[in-house]
Amino acid sequence: MTLSYACAVLAVLVPAALVPWLASRWVPVVAASRATQRLRVAVAGLTVAFGRLGAAVTVLLAGSALVVAVCWPLGEALSRLESRVDQPVFDYVHARQVEPWTEVTAFVTAIGDRYPLAWVTVLAAVALAVVRRGRRRWLPLVALPLQFIVEQYVQEILKRVVDRGHPPTDLGTYPSGGCARVLMTFGTVLVLTALTWRIPRQVRVGLVTALAVLVSVEGYTRVYAEKHWFTDVLGGWVFGTLLTGVMVLAVLVAEGRVLPATDRPVPAPREQVTASS
């Protein structure tokens, strides 16, 4: 049981330390990289061709297909670890469960179920649509329900193509939908909130860190509550991270926030300025 408590502590401490470090060291490097700049140029080209909404839909569809292309072979590889990793972890947890802690983890893991997150999606969409000023007040009303639907169906595709089975105590399979839903739902809410209000960078990092801790704890509770194999949770973290990245990019494209780094407003010719004045 000591190891179970230690894993619970690590589920909190690791993301709490890792996310701020990545935000200070890794994010600036990625933002300035050639790959990011090429992505900006490509998105700018899509926006010119299809408009913001069309470009956002294209990004979402193409990105979802790419997530399937990455997570499909990952799921097949993780399935081969069932006898060597998943079954021993399951047996260890099953033999050492303690009733009060089991009740706590069962309560916490329910955060990742579809029903409570559906309410979060609806309430956040309405609240953000009400408080947003200017144009595109419709964006939360479209983006938040859409992320919920996209996660469900992309997960269903992976579930069917990998078809790895489930633990003997529950029907959870690859990838862990609870982990992905928590990350996708609250991640989209955070991005829309940051687009609605000016939030200081340190606060943004703190919110992302809190979300990472929540997703990590959700994964721990899914294993302890015997809803998923351990590698289902690993796959759910990867799947949720990739799909949330795609959704966030689509929202930013729809909002007009993704432009090449060299893009600047072009000043009007001097003759035009003189004539208009």
C-alpha positions in Angstrom: 0.0 0.0 0.0 2.9 2.3 0.6 3.9 2.2 -3.1 0.3 3.1 -4.0 0.5 6.2 -1.8 3.9 7.0 -3.2 2.5 6.8 -6.8 -0.3 9.2 -5.8 2.2 11.7 -4.5 4.3 11.4 -7.6 1.2 11.9 -9.8 1.0 15.3 -8.2 4.7 16.3 -7.8 6.0 15.2 -11.2 3.7 17.4 -13.4 3.8 20.2 -10.8 7.6 20.4 -11.3 7.8 19.4 -15.0 5.3 21.8 -16.5 6.9 25.1 -15.2 10.3 23.8 -16.3 9.1 23.0 -19.8 7.4 26.4 -20.0 10.6 28.2 -19.2 13.0 26.0 -21.2 11.2 24.1 -23.9 8.3 26.3 -25.0 10.5 29.3 -26.1 12.7 27.0 -28.2 9.7 25.4 -29.9 8.0 28.7 -30.5 11.2 30.0 -32.3 11.9 26.8 -34.3 11.7 26.5 -38.0 9.0 23.8 -37.8 6.7 26.3 -35.9 7.4 29.0 -38.4 6.6 26.6 -41.3 3.4 25.6 -39.5 2.4 29.3 -39.2 3.1 29.9 -42.9 1.0 26.8 -43.9 -1.9 27.9 -41.7 -1.6 31.4 -43.2 -1.9 29.9 -46.6 -5.0 27.8 -45.6 -6.6 31.0 -44.1 -6.1 32.9 -47.4 -7.5 30.0 -49.4 -10.5 29.0 -47.1 -10.9 31.8 -44.6 -10.4 31.4 -40.9 -13.3 29.0 -40.3 -12.4 26.8 -43.3 -8.7 26.8 -42.2 -9.7 25.9 -38.6 -11.9 23.0 -39.9 -9.1 21.8 -42.1 -6.6 21.9 -39.2 -9.0 20.0 -37.0 -9.7 17.2 -39.5 -6.1 16.8 -40.7 -4.8 16.9 -37.2 -7.3 14.3 -35.9 -6.2 12.0 -38.8 -2.6 12.5 -37.8 -3.4 11.7 -34.2 -4.9 8.4 -35.3 -1.9 7.7 -37.5 0.4 8.2 -34.4 -1.7 6.5 -31.7 -2.7 3.5 -33.7 0.8 1.9 -33.9 1.4 3.1 -30.3 -1.6 1.2 -29.2 -0.5 -1.9 -31.0 2.9 -1.7 -29.3 1.4 -1.1 -25.9 -0.9 -4.1 -26.3 2.1 -6.4 -26.4 3.1 -5.2 -22.9 -0.1 -6.6 -21.3 1.4 -9.8 -19.9 4.7 -8.2 -18.8 3.5 -4.8 -17.5 -0.3 -4.4 -17.3 -1.1 -7.7 -15.6 1.6 -7.4 -12.9 0.5 -3.8 -12.1 -3.1 -4.9 -12.0 -2.4 -7.8 -9.7 -0.3 -5.6 -7.4 -3.0 -3.0 -7.1 -5.8 -5.5 -6.7 -4.1 -7.4 -3.9 -3.4 -4.2 -1.9 -6.5 -2.1 -2.2 -7.8 -0.4 0.9 -11.5 0.5 1.2 -11.3 4.2 2.2 -8.6 4.9 -0.5 -10.6 3.0 -3.0 -13.7 5.2 -2.3 -11.5 8.3 -2.7 -10.1 7.2 -6.0 -13.5 6.1 -7.3 -14.8 9.6 -6.5 -11.9 11.4 -8.1 -11.8 9.3 -11.2 -15.4 10.1 -12.0 -14.2 13.6 -13.0 -13.1 12.1 -16.3 -16.5 10.5 -17.1 -18.6 11.9 -20.0 -21.6 13.1 -17.9 -19.8 15.6 -15.6 -17.6 16.8 -18.4 -20.6 17.3 -20.6 -22.0 19.7 -18.0 -18.6 21.5 -17.8 -18.7 21.8 -21.6 -22.2 23.3 -21.7 -21.7 25.7 -18.8 -18.3 26.9 -19.9 -19.5 27.5 -23.5 -22.5 29.6 -22.4 -20.5 31.6 -19.8 -17.7 32.4 -22.2 -20.1 33.3 -25.0 -21.8 35.8 -22.6 -18.7 37.5 -21.4 -16.8 37.7 -24.7 -16.8 41.1 -26.3 -16.6 42.0 -30.0 -16.8 39.5 -32.8 -16.7 35.7 -32.6 -18.8 35.3 -29.5 -20.0 32.2 -31.2 -16.6 30.5 -30.9 -17.0 29.0 -27.4 -20.5 27.8 -28.4 -18.9 25.9 -31.4 -15.5 25.0 -30.1 -16.4 23.5 -26.7 -19.2 21.1 -27.9 -17.0 20.2 -30.9 -14.0 19.2 -28.8 -16.3 16.9 -26.8 -17.6 15.2 -30.0 -14.1 15.0 -31.7 -12.6 13.3 -28.6 -15.4 10.8 -28.4 -15.2 9.7 -32.1 -11.4 9.8 -32.5 -11.2 7.7 -29.4 -13.8 5.3 -30.7 -11.8 4.9 -33.9 -8.6 4.0 -32.0 -10.6 1.7 -29.7 -11.9 -0.3 -32.7 -8.7 -0.4 -34.8 -6.5 -1.4 -31.8 -9.1 -3.6 -30.1 -6.9 -4.7 -27.2 -9.5 -5.8 -24.7 -9.9 -4.5 -21.1 -9.1 -5.5 -17.5 -11.3 -8.2 -15.9 -12.9 -5.7 -13.6 -14.1 -3.0 -16.1 -14.6 -2.2 -19.8 -12.0 0.5 -20.1 -9.7 0.0 -23.1 -7.1 1.8 -25.1 -6.7 4.8 -25.0 -7.9 6.0 -21.6 -10.8 8.4 -22.5 -11.0 9.8 -18.9 -7.5 11.2 -19.2 -8.1 12.6 -22.7 -11.5 14.1 -21.9 -10.2 16.0 -18.8 -7.2 17.4 -20.8 -9.3 18.2 -23.9 -12.2 19.8 -22.1 -10.3 21.9 -19.6 -7.5 22.7 -22.1 -10.0 24.1 -24.5 -11.7 26.1 -21.7 -8.3 27.5 -20.7 -7.4 28.6 -24.2 -10.8 30.3 -24.8 -10.4 32.0 -21.4 -7.0 33.3 -22.3 -8.4 34.6 -25.6 -11.1 36.4 -23.7 -9.1 38.1 -21.0 -5.4 39.1 -20.7 -3.9 36.7 -18.3 -0.4 37.2 -17.0 2.1 34.5 -18.2 2.8 33.2 -14.7 -0.9 32.7 -14.1 -1.2 30.9 -17.4 1.6 28.6 -16.5 0.0 28.0 -13.1 -3.3 27.1 -14.7 -1.7 24.7 -17.2 0.3 23.1 -14.4 -2.9 22.6 -12.4 -4.5 21.0 -15.4 -1.5 18.7 -15.9 -1.7 17.6 -12.2 -5.4 16.9 -12.7 -4.8 14.8 -15.8 -1.9 12.9 -14.0 -4.1 12.2 -11.0 -6.9 11.1 -13.2 -4.6 8.5 -14.8 -3.5 7.3 -11.4 -7.1 6.8 -10.2 -8.1 5.0 -13.4 -5.4 2.4 -12.7 -6.2 2.2 -8.9 -9.9 1.9 -9.5 -9.2 -0.9 -12.0 -10.9 0.8 -14.9 -7.9 0.6 -17.2 -4.7 -1.2 -17.8 -1.7 0.9 -16.9 -0.6 1.2 -20.6 -4.1 2.4 -21.5 -3.4 5.4 -19.3 -0.1 6.0 -20.9 -1.8 5.9 -24.3 -4.5 8.2 -23.0 -2.0 10.8 -21.9 -0.3 10.8 -25.4 -3.6 10.7 -27.2 -5.1 13.5 -25.1 -2.0 15.7 -25.4 -1.9 15.4 -29.2 -5.6 15.9 -29.8 -5.8 18.8 -27.4 -2.9 20.4 -29.3 -4.9 20.0 -32.5 -8.0 21.5 -30.9 -6.1 24.4 -29.5 -4.5 25.1 -32.8 -7.9 25.1 -34.6 -9.3 27.5 -32.0 -6.3 29.9 -32.5 -6.7 29.7 -36.3 -10.4 30.5 -36.0 -9.5 33.4 -33.7 -6.9 34.7 -36.2 -4.0 34.3 -33.8 -1.8 32.1 -35.9 0.3 34.2 -38.3 3.9 33.9 -39.7 6.4 35.6 -37.3 7.4 38.0 -40.1 3.8 39.1 -40.7 3.3 42.8 -39.7 0.6 45.3 -40.7 1.7 46.8 -44.0 1.8 50.6 -43.8 -0.4 52.5 -46.3 1.5 54.3 -49.1 2.3 57.9 -48.4 0.2 59.1 -51.3 -2.8 57.2 -50.0 -2.4 58.6 -46.5 -2.2 62.2 -47.9 -5.3 61.7 -50.1 -7.4 60.3 -47.3 -6.5 63.1 -45.0 
